[in-house]
């Protein structure tokens, strides 16, 4: 009994060429975060606003502003800061440990002046606690507790300033402010370490300004 043999012939079908342009990742995100932080003027206004606190809310606002505007931490990272996370670097700098996005341990440099402001805040409210930032005492008599990320967002939203692009201030806007200032002065590697990015290229793409002011040499009068 014979068997049928199947013969395969090469296909003459012509593959369609994609008309979609190839995306260049290094250009797609260039300057994406520009304008999402606060202006220097707005930051100075906030620093002045919180300079001399008189109430618990004002003391807490000052601590939140100082921590957020010098560490660049995310909201969840800020509300988790504790005295038990303080260590010293080999160079003698004061460091604070925190849990980063993804569960890894991060480190941020903390000045002694800011730590002293945290202590003043705790002394004013009469609390001995490991946490840096606390909720307000509840009306039903319950004690202060760890501030939630939502609570932090509402507090910062209420500060009454806008980002450089006109949006209401939020916790991440302060992170962008720290990142942009650090990037402009120290470059991508320093900013990467502050933000905890996995790559300095990512940081550079986010915060490289997609413009240049050459007005000082382009005046024809």
Buried (B, 14 or more C-beta within 10 A) or exposed (E): EEEEEEEEEEEEEEEEEEEEEEEEEEEEBBBEBBBBBBBEEBBEBBEEBBEEBEEBEBBBBBBBBBBBBBBBBBBBBBBBBBBEBEEEEEEEEBBBBBEBEEEEEBBBBBEEEBBEBBEEBBEBBEBEBEBBBBBBBEEEEEEBBBBEBEBBBEBBEEBEBBBBEEEEBBBBBBBBBBBBBBBEEEBBEBBBBBBBBEEBBBBBBBBBEEEEEEEEEEEEE
